[in-house]
Amino acid sequence: MRPSGLWFGLRARPAQCATMAPMQNFWPSSGFSPLQRNARGWLAPTDDYLRLFLARPELAPVPDSCQAELGLHAALLAAPSRTVAPADVQSVQDQDARESYQHFLRFRDGLLAAGTLEAYYLGLFAQGGGITIPPLFLDLMVHAITHNLMSDSRDAYEVRASEMLFRPQRVTSQGGQVLSADRAVIDMLGETGGLGDFGRFLAEAKAPLRSLDLQVLGEGNAPDYWQQADRHTFALDLTHEVSNDLSHGLVLKMTRARSGLKALAGVLQKWVRHFLGVSVVIRPLHKIDDDAWRWHVGLDAEASALLNDLYESREVAPERLQRLVSLFRLDFADPQEMRPDLAGKPVYLGLMMNAEGVLRIKPQNLLLNLPLRPPV
């Protein structure tokens, strides 16, 4: 068959040194290396980039692959941009494999027609009728685009925060800290104790699994972030510092200087600038205290619904409010780049986990829902 919240101990080391490190090829699996930057800094696909998809388990041949599948895979490896006749795909006997090739070819053709990952990504959300490629392909594109944005960054907090754009997180509160860790890592540890198939065997036999400490990124261990083969094992502290009552039974805190929230805000600024060419300033916020509140954007589906309800003065259950991780304020550096009726007004952002403690950012929301001045 083809591939189609447990928390462990979290620890931070004592402060030792700053977060600066020489630039290096972090995230080697992002697919960034074989891509080519154009004059705008956007990423043009190459044959080697497409070959990375062909090497994934969803498309790589397995021992029982039929001859038609083996032939199609070999032909695409040799020339990933080659024309593929529908009959070549239909001749693949395994249904899962056949569907995987259909998804890949739809993605490939759209990407090559758009010319860059960024143009294709924007076009997917601008078109009507919904997204026509699997969510995995979106995450892989965002991974590569984010690597491009972060390629000159030497701040471990910022790079770790940028992982949130393409990797879902599990959020929990421990000892007054709000901590975000990679969902896939947490789920894998919960299932196997980090021991893979052997760990799964022990779990099924109800044998005790070893625990694994996940480090909370801090000044003391930030240099280690650059040395880890799997950086997704670092948790990020999203705690606000000074308690404030937001009413509705919700209390948030103001942000610390070295906060994961501040790092995420910086990443989102780069994201907007890269795609839309406008400069914005984003700051974590502990409360929306604005009688002239005019515009908001949820950074995920849960936050979008919550902000809509609060804006319309609908009653919201306290349990739901407690799942709000943070608010942000976005200001345009040049108000003339905004819609004239909203020029100079702040845009409020929300970040929220779902009822299972999972946070999945939708970075496209910032690109589609900002009140930009209409093109002339």
N, C-alpha and C positions, 0 to 999 in steps of 0.2 A: 504494500500500500504506500502511496506517495505522500510526502508531507503536505499537506494542505494547511492569601496574605499572612505568608508566614514571616515573622520578623525574628532575626537572630541578633546577637549582641552587637551593638554599634559603639565604636570607640573613636576617640580623637586623641592625637598625640599632643604633648605640650608644644607650645609655640617655639620655633627654632629659627626659621628664616622666611623670606618672602616667597611669593608665588611665581617669580620670574624664572623662566627656563629657556634654554636655546630652542628655537623653532625646530621641530622635527616632524616626521611623518606619523602623527598620531592617527588613530582609526584606519589602519591599513586596509580594512575590509569595506571602506566607504565607497570605493569605486572612483575616487577623485583623481587618482594618479593618471589614468589613461585619457582623461578628458582634456580638452583644449580650451583655454580662455580666449574669447574674442575681444575686440577692442573695447566693448562695454564691460568686460569682466564676467560675462555670462559663459556658461559651459557648453561647448559643442561636443556632441557624441562622436565617438570613434568606433572602429570595428572592435578594438580591444575592450572598450566599455561594454559593448553588446555581448562579447564573449563571456564576461563575468556573469551575465544572466544565464547563459547556456550552461555554465558550470554549476549553477545552483541545483539542489536536490530535486526541485520541481521539474527540471528539464533534463538533468543528466541521466543518461541511460542506466538501467538496472540490469541484473543478470537475465531477467526474463523479457527484456525489450525485444520487440519483433524486428525483423529486418527493415521494414519501412521506417520505423522510428530510428534505428541506428543510421540508416542512410540519410534521413532528414537532418539528424543532429550533426553528422559528419559534414554534410554540405553546408550547413549554417556556420559551423566552426571555421570552415575554410573561407567562407565569404558571408559574414553575418548580415550584410545588406542585400543579399541576392533576392530576386523575386521567387516567391514560393507559391505554387499553384494550390488552390483549395484541395484538389485531389491528393496532393502530396500529404496534406495534414489528415484528410479523411482516411487515408490508407493506414494510419497508425491504429493498431488494434486496441490498445489500452485507452479507455475513455478518459481517465485522469490525465494521462500524457497528452492525449489529443486536445483536451481543453486547455492544458498548460501551454501548448504551442499556439493555440488560437489567441490566448491572452498575450503571450509574448509578441506575436506578430502584430497584433493590434497596437500594443505599446510601441514596438519598434517603428512601425510605419508612421504613427503619430509624432513620435520624437524626431524622426528624420525629416518629416515635413515641416515641423516647427523650427528646426535648426539648432535649438539650444534646449537644455533642460528647463531653464527658467521660462522660456516662451511656451513650451509645452505644458508646464505646470500651471501657468496662468490661464492658458487656453482651456484646460480641462474644467476649471471652475467657472470660466466666463460663459461656456456653452450651456445651452439648455438641455434637459433630458437626463441629467445626472452623470456621474463618473462611470466610464466604460472600462476601466482597468482595475485590477485588484488593489486593495489598500496597501499590500506589500510593495507594489511598484511605486506607489506614492512615497512611502517611507524611505525606500532606497534612493529615490531622486532627492528627497529632502536631506537625506544623509550626505549625499555628495555635495549638494548646494551649501549645506551648513559647513562642511569641511572647507569649502572654498572661502566662505565668510571668515572662518576661524584660522585660516592658514597662517596669518601673521600674528595671531594672538599668542601671548606668552603668559597669560593669566589662567591658572588652573581652574579657578572658580568659574570664569566665563566659559571655558571650553566644556567643563562639566555641566553647566547650566544649559548650554546649547544642545546637549544630548536630549533634553526634554522636548525638542521640536520634532524628533522622529522616533523616540523610544518611550512608550508609556511608563509611568512611574507608579509605585505604591507609596502612599503617604500615611504616616502615622505620627503620633505624638508620644514622646517619651521624656519624662522628667521636665516638662515645660518646653521641650524643643519640638518643632515641626520638622520632620525629616522625610526626605524624598529619596527613594532608592529605586533602581531599575526593576521593573516588574518581572521581566524575563529571568533575571538573576534571582530575585526573591522567590519566584515560583519554582525555579529549578532547585534551589536549596531546600524549599519546603517539601519537594517531592522526593529528592534523592540525597539530601544532605551534602550536595556538591560532589558526590561520588559516581555520577553517571548511571549506567545500567546496573552496576553492582550496588549502588545506593538504592536504586529502585527495587532491586531484589531484596535487600535488607528491609526496606519499608514494607514490602508485601509480606515478609516473614515476621513483621512486627518486631524486628531487632532494633536496638537503639542506633540512631544515626549520630555522627559527629556534628557538632555545631561549628559554624564558621563565622568569625567576627567580620562584620563589614565596617570599614573605616568611614567615619564622618569626615569629609574634606575640611581641613583646617590649616592654619598657618604652619603647624608643625609637620604635617604630612603632605602638603601641596607639592613639594618637589618629587615625592614618590609617585604622584599621579602620572607624571611623564614617563616613568620607568615601567609601569605595569603593562603587561601584555593585554590584560582585559581591564580597561579603566572603568567599565560599567559596574565594578564592585564597590565604587566609592559612593556613599550617600551624600546628599547635599542638604545643608541646614537652611530651611526656608522660614526660620523663626523671625517674627517681629520682636523688638526689644522692649519697648515701653508699653504697658497695658493701657488700652483705651476702650471705653464702652461705646459700641456702635449703636446701642439700643437694639431692639428686636431680640435681646438675649444673646447678642454676638459680641465677643471681645477679641480684638486684634491688637497687634503691637507695632510700634514704629520700627523702622528698619535700622539694623546696625551697619557700620561702615563696610564690613566684609561679609555681607549677607549674600546668600544664594539668590534672594529676590532681586537685589541690586544687580548682580551679575546677569540674571535672566533679563532684566530691563535693558541692560546694555546690548545683549544679543538681539532683542526685539528691535532696538533702534537700528542695528546693522541690517536686519532682515528687511525692514521697510525701506531703508536707503538703497539697498541692493536692487530690489525689485521695482520700486516706484520712483526712485530718484529724488525723493524729498527727505529733508532732515527733520527728525522729530526728537524730542527729549521725553523719556519715559522714566517715571519715578514710582517706586512702591508707595502705596498710600494706605493709611490705616482707617480712613473714613471718607465717605463722600458727604461733604457738608456744603452743598451748593444748591441754593434755591432756584438757580437758573440752569440746572442740569439739563443739557440738551442732547447729548450724544454719548453712547456707550457701545462697547464691543466686548463680547465674551470671547476669551481665548480658548474656550472649549464649549461643548454643547451644554453642559450643566450650568456654566457661568452665564451663557447667553440667556438661558431660560430664567435664571434667578434675577439677573439685572433687568430683564424685561418686566418681571413681576414687581420688583421694587420700584421701577420707574413709573409703573401704572398704579402704584400704591395698593397692590393686591396683598392680602395677608399671606405670609410665608411661615411655614412651620419652623420652630427653633432648630430642630434636628437638621433641617436642610441648610439653614444659615450657618450652622457650625461646620459645614463642609466647605465653606469658602476659605481658600488658602490665603489669598491676598487680593487686594485691589491695587490698581495702578492709575496714574494720571499721565496722559500723553498730551504734549503741547507741540504744535508745529513751530519750527524755527522761523518760518516765514508764513504769517497768517494769510497772505495773499494766495497761497497754494491750497487754501481751504475753500469750500463752498462759501460764496459771499454772505449768506445768511448766518453762517456759523463761524466766520473769520474771528480768530482770537479766542474762541471758546475752547475749553479743555475737552478732551475725549477721555472717558473713564473706561478702564479695562478691568475684567474680573478673571480670576483663576480659581478653579473649583474641582474637587474630586467628586467621584460618584459615590453611591451608597456603599460600594465595596472597597472604598479607599483608593480607587484607581484614578489617576490624573492623566488624561490624554489631550495634549495641546493640539489645536488645529491652527497651525501658523497661517493657513490661507485666509483665516478670518480677518487678520490685520490688513491683508492685501485687498480684500473685496469690500470691506465695510467701513473704511475710513471716509470721512466727508471731504473728498478731494474736489477741487475746482474742476468743473466740466471742461474738457478740451474745447478750444475755440474752433 
